[in-house]
């Protein structure tokens, strides 16, 4: 139990052996899947370090896009204790958020909504209200751990990465936004939820934001890039990295939101897409699907997994990269706004089955998920990760002793 009886925050990496990174994909209501995975991991950490253990106690960086950014912010949001803050939410709270509030956020509009209807499918009012209520006046630099949350500024046509690392620097103080504004922005999926406008704390910078998935549906590379930049600025803090792109001593947990099996991939033939008009590429009226958004989203997420897999393999650190992803979703389960209670139960069930099932990794040629062997399960790997995370935290605390940080 020593880990949580010591000073609450994870000591700096300068006294550690590993850098610990958590990355969470975008996926709308399917964020319930990584929420279930994190609930399992937090349960294992509690077995090792006591009931007060929280995910943010163990990770140097928590990155999230869209619904993953919302989860990241909830993991990193501090409570109101100014002297010794703790994470405000546990993973059970996050699961309940999706199950209880998801159906309200994605309440079907009263009037039919199609291509001719102005505005997004959902007005976002409830989501905005609850995020402002729960996250309050908390700003990025106050987060319990180093949050990294991608968004996209549609006025500047440029990604904006809300990184606690940068927001603490004088040059980039304009990034120190309210966590509520940042999470509303990163989850503002085009056609689903309204874009969000807010200004920096000093009022000098205006952001016009949409979903972080436009920049990085899978934020793994964003998280690794932030660490690399920190290594270059403050090499003394990262002795376990021999250079900025060294991942050999990074422990990375990457959580996906699920997809459909390859045999049931809901794609389009060349013959079909060659008949699409410009509007047809944006929306298919009969299915209300957007080919261009789905194709770009799937491709960018897979490419990041491909690159991360190759990067860690090249450094002989394959076991330091765990991608938790299922390819067993049905078409109904794969909809990012299907918050029907039965579907939410199905998402919880599929997440639990995934945890019990064999670990899969991306095939770098076919880009399909394949079991690494016949015996290794995600449950076993998550338990292994919990032990590594606990030992790393305890080792840092022991090395610091009574020194404050």
N, C-alpha and C positions, 0 to 999 in steps of 0.2 A: 504493500500500500504506500510505500515511500514516495512514489512518483507524485501523488496529488497532495501530500502533506507538506511538500516543499513549495517555494514560491510558485505562483500559479502559472505564469507564462513560460513557454518553452524557452530555455536559455539560448543565447545566440549560437549560430553554427560554428563560430570560432573555437568553441570548446567541444565540438562534436566530431564524429567520424563520418556521418552521412548528412546529406541534405534531403529533406523529406518534402515531397510535392504531391498534392492532390489536384486532379483536373476533372471537371465535370462538363459533359457535353450539353448542348441545347436539345430541346425536344418537346416543349410545351408540357402538357399534362403527363407525358411519359417520364417526366422528371421523378415521378413516383418510383420508377425502377432504381435509379441510383440512390434515392432516399432509403429504400429497403436495404440495399447493399451497405450503405453507411450505418444503418441501424444495426445490422449484424456485426460490422466491424467495431462499432462503439460498444456493443455488448461484450465482445472479446476483450476490449481494452478495460472494461469495468471488472472483468474477472481477474485481470492482472493488477490493476491499480485502484480499484475501489469504485463505488457508485458515482463519485463526482467526476469521473473521467469523461472528457468531451473530445470530439474529433479535433478541434482547434488546438488542443493541448499538445498535439503531436506533429503538426505539419508546419514547416517553415513557410510554405506557400500554398494557398488555396486559390485555384483559378476556376472560373466558371463562365460559361456563355449562355445567354438567354435564360432558360429555366435553371441551368447549371449555375448561372450568375446569381440567381435568386437564392439557391441553396447555399452557395458560397457566402453570400452576405449574411444569411441566417446563422451559418456556422461561426462566422467571425464577429457578429454583432455582440458587443459587451453588455452586461447588465448594468444596473445603476450604481454599483458600488465603486465609488471614486478611489478608495484606498487600495482595494484589491479586487479589481473587476474579474468576473468570470464570464464565459460565454452565456448569452441570454437564453439560447435555445439548445435543446438536445435533439437527437435525431428522431425521437418519438414525436416531438413537436412538429418537426418538418414533415413527417409522414402524415400527421393529422391535418396539417395545412393543405396538402394535396387532396386528401380524402374529404375533408369537411368544406374547404373553401373552393376547391377546383370546380365543383358543379355550379357554384355561384358565379365565379369568374367567367366560365364558359356557358352561361345560360343562353340557350338559343334565342336569337332576336324574335320579337313578337311579329314583326313583318318579314316576309320573305326577303332574303338578301342575295342578290346575284350581281353579275358584272355591271349592271346599270345602276346599282344602288351606290350613292356616294358614301364614302367613309369605310372604315374597317368593319368586319363582321361583328365584333364585340366592342362596346364603348369603353371598356377598361376602367370604368368608374369604381367598381368595387375593388379591383386589384390595386388601383392607385390609393384608395382610401385605407385599405388594410396595411399596405406597405408603409404609408406615411404614419399610420397609427402605431405600428409595431416597431419600426426603425427610428421613428421620431427625429430628433435633431442630431443623431449620430452621424459623424462624417468619416470619410474613408480612413484618415490617419488615426482615428480612434478604434479601428477594428482590432480585434483580439490577436489576429495573425495577419500576415502579409497577403492581402487580397489582390488578385489580378483579374479584372473583369473587362473583356472587350465589348465595345459598342461601335456604331458607325454613324458619323456625322453626314447627313444627306445634303447639307448646305455646302460643306467643304469637299464632299465626295472623298472622305478620308476616314480610316479607322481611328478611333480614340480608345486607348487602353487606360482604364482607370486602375492604376497601380499604386498601392500604398508606398512602395519604394520611392517612386517619383514624386508623389504628392507631398512627401516630407522634405523635398528639396525646394529652396527658394525659387528656382527657375520654373518649377512646375507646380507651384501652389494652386494654380487655377484648377488642377485636377482633383483637389480635395473637396469633392462634392458630397452632398448628403447621400448616405447609402440608399435611401428611398428613391432619390432621383436616378441614381446609377442603376438600381435594379429595375425600375420602371423602364429605363432606356434600353437596357440589354435584353429585356423580354418583349419589346415592342415589335413583334413579328409582323412584317408587311402583310396586308390584307386581313390579318386577324385582330391586331390591337393597334391603337393609335400611336403615331410617332410622338415623341416627348421633347418638349423644349424647356430648358432651365438655364440659369446663369450661374457663373462661378461665385464663390463666397464674396469676392471683392466687386462683383457686378461688371467686371471688364470683359468677360468672355461668355458668349452665348453658345449653347450647344443645341443642335437640332438633330435628335437621335432616333435611330431605329435599332432593331435587334442585332446583338453582337454576332449572330450567325452570319451576317453579311460579311463580316471580317474573318471570323474563326469559329466555325461550328464546333470544332474540337479544339480547345484552347491549350493543348499540351505544348505546342511550339511557342506560344505566347509566354507561358510560364517559364520554359527553359530559356527563352531569350531574355526575360527579365533577370533571371539568375545570372546569365552570362554577362549582362551589362553591369550588374552589381559586382561581379567578380573583377571586372576591369576597373571599376571605380574604387573598390575597397578590397583589394586582394588579401589583406590581413584577416578579413572575416571569413574567408573561404579557403582555408589551407588544404581541404580535401580535394580541391579542383586544381589540376596542374595548368589548366588554361580555361578560357571562357567557354569552350565547347566540350569540356570534359564531363561526361555523364557517368563515369565509372563508379563514383561514390554518391550518386543520386538515387534515392528510392522513390519511384514514381508509381502512383496509383491513378489510372485513368478510367473513368466510368462513362459508359455509353448509355443511351436511352432506348436501345433496342431497335431492331429492324426486321423485315420479313425475310424468310429463307430464300436462297437464290432461285430455287425451283418455282417459287411463287412471286418472284420479283415483279412488281407492278409497273414495268417499264413500257416502252413504246417501240414499235418496229420502225425501220427506216421508211417503209411505205406510209405509215401513219404520220410521222413527223414531217415528211415532205409535203403533206397536204395541209399542215398547220398554217393559218394566217399569223400575222404578228400578234393578234389578240389571242389566237389559239395557243401560242407558246406560253402566254401568261396565264390563261385559264381555260380549262375544258368544262364547258357548261354542263354536260351530262354527268360529270363526276365531281365538279367543283375542285378539281386538282390543278396545280400549276406546274406544268412540265419543267419550265426553266428553273424555278425555285427548287424543286425536288432534285433535279439533276445536279445543279451546282452544289446544293447542300450535301448530297450523298458523296459526290466526288471529293469535295474538300475535306470531309471528315475521314474518308478512307485514306487519302494521301497523307494526312498527318499521322495516322496509325502506321502506315507503311514506312514513313520517314523515321518515326520514333523507334519502331521495331529494328530497322536497319542500324540506327545510331547506337542503340544499346548493344546490339549483337556485335557490332564492330569493336566495341570496347570490352568485349567479353563480360558484359553485365546484363545478360538476358533476364536473369532472375530478379533484377532490380526494376524491371518494367512489367507491370501487370495491367493489362487492359481487360476490364470486366464488361463483356458485351454479350447480348443474346441475339440470335438471328431466328427466333421462333415466334415472332409476332404474327398475328392474323391481320388482314387488311383493316378491320375495325380497331384493333388494338394499336395500329401504327398511326392512327390519326392524332395529331397533336392537340386537338381540341375535344376529343371524345371523353367527356367527364361524366358519362353515365355511370351510376353507382356499380352496375354489373361490370362495366369495363374496368373501373378502378380496382375491383376485386380481382379481375383477371390479370391486371398489371402486377398486383402484389403477388399473385400466385405464380406468374411467369418469372418474376424476380427471384422468388424462393426456389423454384425449380432450377433456375440458372445457377444459383449459389451451390445447390447440391450436385449440379452436373459437372461434366469435364471442362477443364480450362481450354479455351480455344484461342488461337492466334491467327493473325492475318497471313494468308499465303501471299508472298511478295510478287508472285506472277499472276495468279488468278484474282487476287484481292478478296477471296472468300475466307471465311473463318473455318479453321480446321482444328480438331482436338490435338493437343501436343502429345498425348499418349492415352492409354485406356484407363488410367487410374487416377491421375491428378485432378482434383476438383477445385472449384473456386473456393469452396469452404476451407479446404486445407491451405490454400494460398493466402486467404484472408486471415486465417489464424496465424500463419507464419508471419505475415506482415504486421499483425498486432504485436507479436513478440518482439520483432525488430524495432518497431516504433516505441514500444515501452522501454526496451533496453537502451535505445538511443537517448530518450528523454532522461532516464535515470542516470546514464553515464554522464550527460552534460551537467546535471545537477550535482553529482558527486564530484566532478572536476572543479566546479565553481565553489563548492562548499557553502560557506555562509555569505559569500560575496553577493551583493545586491546587483540586480540587472533590470 
